[in-house]
Structures are given as structure tokens and as C-alpha cells.
Amino acid sequence: ADTEPIHFRADNAILATYGFSISADANDSLVGVSTRKSWEILRGMFKIPEAAEWLAEEKASMTVSIIEKEGILPNDGLLPLLERLQSKGYRLAIASGQYRKVIDAVLARLKIRSYFSVIVSDEDTANGKPNPEVFLTAAKRLGVNPEECVVIEDYESGVMAAKAAGMKCVALRMPS
């Protein structure tokens, strides 16, 4: 699901409480970066006194609130793809730079949690994408070698992470 517009709104809502905002162009540099890392960057950029971890938690809560109130749509083809992969016996994982509660909110809203046997979130790793840790952790939890994995990614930092993990990668082009 394309969560970026929701993340952009949540980031700006938090920044507004400090009298700041970020443009869509400036936000593009944060796309695909973990929640924690993006708030380390924003905190430094705007000299916000609160800890990046606290700000990231606030952003995750706000993102969940938006998803619960307004919903979210799956990307075109997602549901048939999940059905097909499951019917063929593939084991699926989510390896995301988002907080677990955001992932859970998206999965619940789209009613697709049952497709995934492993979920790795920002809280499960020390390093966000483009570091491969999130994908390597997912492979380990699935009990498979990295070279047996195929990653479907929608942002450049994720493609870089998948390649660094030694995995095959299908890069999606998101509509603008």
C-alpha cells in the first residue's frame, strides 16, 4: 500500500507543533528511510529538543490514527498476487522500516495479515534501509538463505538493501 502520503501528513502535523513544515520535495529525501532515521534527520534539521525515538513514536501513532480513520487502499494487483503466491506455497514476509503498529494497522485495514508468516519492523533492527539488516533478519526468521529470497520493493533504499542482502529484487514503480 502506498503509505507515503499518510507519512508526509503525519510528519508535517508533528513539525507544525514546533512551527515548522517540510515540503514535498524535501520529503522525497526521506522516502524509504526508516521512521527512526527520518526523525533523527528532521530533529537535527529543525533543532527539535525531543528525542528522535519519541518523535518517531508520535509519528507512528499519528499514522495509525489516519489509517484507522480514513483507511488505505492496496496497490493495484496486490490481493491477486498474495492469493497466487500463497496458493503456490510461498512463505511471505514483510521487512519494513515502519514501526510495528503502523504495519499492523495497514495489514488489519487491508485484511491481509494471514498471508505473512514473518514481520520485521523498524524496532527489530538497528539499521534501516539501505542497510540489508531488515531483509537478512526476515530471511533468517523464514529459515531460508538470502539468495533464495525475492524482494518486492517500492523505493530505491529498499532495492539497495535487497541487493546488499544478496537477494533478487523486483522494483515497483509507484504512480506519481
C-alpha positions in Angstrom: 0.0 0.0 0.0 1.2 3.5 -0.7 1.6 4.9 2.8 3.9 7.8 1.8 1.1 10.5 1.6 0.0 9.5 5.1 3.5 9.6 6.4 4.0 13.0 4.9 0.9 14.3 6.6 1.9 12.9 9.9 5.4 14.3 9.7 4.1 17.8 8.9 1.5 17.6 11.7 4.2 16.9 14.2 6.5 19.5 12.7 3.7 22.1 12.9 3.6 21.8 16.7 7.1 23.2 16.6 6.3 25.8 14.0 7.9 24.0 11.1 6.9 22.1 7.9 8.6 20.2 5.2 7.9 20.5 1.5 7.0 17.5 -0.7 10.4 17.9 -2.5 12.3 17.9 0.8 10.2 14.9 2.0 11.3 12.9 -1.1 14.8 12.5 0.6 13.1 10.7 3.5 11.0 8.3 1.4 12.1 4.7 2.1 14.1 5.8 5.2 13.1 4.1 8.5 10.8 6.0 10.8 13.5 6.3 13.4 16.2 7.5 11.0 13.8 10.1 9.3 13.1 11.6 12.7 16.9 11.7 13.5 17.2 13.7 10.3 14.2 16.0 10.9 15.2 16.6 14.5 18.6 17.7 13.5 17.4 19.8 10.6 14.9 21.8 12.8 16.7 21.6 16.1 13.8 19.9 17.9 14.6 19.2 21.5 12.7 16.0 21.9 14.4 12.6 21.3 14.2 11.2 17.8 12.7 8.0 19.3 9.9 9.9 20.9 9.2 11.8 17.8 9.2 8.6 15.7 6.7 7.0 18.2 4.5 10.1 17.9 4.6 9.9 14.1 3.7 6.1 14.2 0.7 6.8 16.4 -0.5 9.6 14.2 0.0 7.4 11.1 -2.1 4.7 12.7 -4.8 7.2 13.6 -5.0 8.4 10.0 -5.2 4.8 8.6 -7.9 3.9 11.1 -10.0 7.0 10.4 -9.5 7.3 6.6 -8.5 3.8 5.5 -5.9 2.8 2.9 -6.1 1.1 -0.4 -4.0 -1.8 -1.6 -1.7 -1.2 -4.6 -3.2 -2.4 -7.8 -2.7 -6.2 -8.1 -1.6 -6.8 -4.5 -4.5 -9.0 -3.5 -4.4 -11.3 -6.5 -0.6 -11.5 -6.1 -0.8 -12.5 -2.5 -3.5 -15.1 -3.3 -1.4 -16.6 -6.1 1.8 -16.8 -4.1 0.0 -18.4 -1.1 -1.7 -20.9 -3.4 1.8 -21.9 -4.8 3.1 -22.4 -1.2 5.5 -19.5 -1.0 6.2 -18.2 2.5 5.9 -14.4 2.7 7.5 -11.9 5.0 7.2 -8.1 5.5 10.5 -6.3 6.0 9.7 -2.7 6.7 11.3 0.4 8.1 8.0 1.3 9.7 7.0 0.7 13.3 5.1 -2.5 14.0 1.9 -0.7 15.0 1.8 1.0 11.6 2.4 -2.3 9.8 -0.3 -3.9 11.9 -2.8 -1.1 11.1 -2.2 -1.5 7.3 -2.5 -5.3 7.5 -5.7 -5.1 9.5 -7.3 -2.5 7.3 -6.5 -4.4 4.2 -7.3 -7.8 5.9 -4.1 -9.4 4.6 -2.3 -10.4 7.9 -2.8 -14.1 7.3 -0.6 -14.0 4.2 2.6 -13.3 6.1 4.4 -15.7 8.4 7.1 -13.2 9.4 7.0 -9.5 10.0 10.2 -7.5 10.6 9.8 -3.8 11.6 12.0 -0.9 12.4 12.0 -1.9 16.1 13.5 -5.3 15.2 16.7 -3.9 13.6 19.4 -1.4 14.5 20.0 -0.2 10.9 17.4 1.0 8.4 17.4 0.6 4.7 19.6 0.8 2.6 21.4 -1.4 5.2 20.3 -5.0 4.4 19.7 -5.9 8.1 15.9 -5.9 7.8 15.9 -8.3 4.8 18.5 -10.6 6.4 16.5 -10.7 9.6 13.4 -11.7 7.6 15.2 -14.4 5.7 16.6 -15.8 9.0 13.1 -15.8 10.6 11.7 -17.6 7.5 14.5 -20.1 7.8 15.8 -19.5 4.2 19.0 -18.4 2.7 19.1 -14.8 1.4 19.8 -15.9 -2.2 16.5 -17.9 -2.1 14.5 -14.7 -1.5 12.8 -12.3 -3.9 12.1 -8.9 -2.5 9.3 -6.7 -3.9 10.3 -3.1 -3.2 8.9 0.3 -4.0 11.7 2.6 -3.0 15.4 2.9 -4.0 16.7 2.5 -0.5 14.9 -0.9 -0.3 16.2 -2.0 -3.7 19.7 -1.2 -2.5 19.1 -3.1 0.8 17.8 -6.2 -1.1 20.8 -6.2 -3.4 23.2 -5.8 -0.5 21.5 -8.7 1.2 22.2 -10.9 -1.9 18.5 -11.2 -2.8 16.7 -10.9 -6.1 14.6 -7.8 -6.2 11.6 -6.6 -8.2 11.4 -2.8 -8.1 7.9 -1.4 -8.4 7.4 1.9 -10.0 5.0 3.9 -7.9 2.4 6.2 -9.6 3.1 9.9 -9.1 
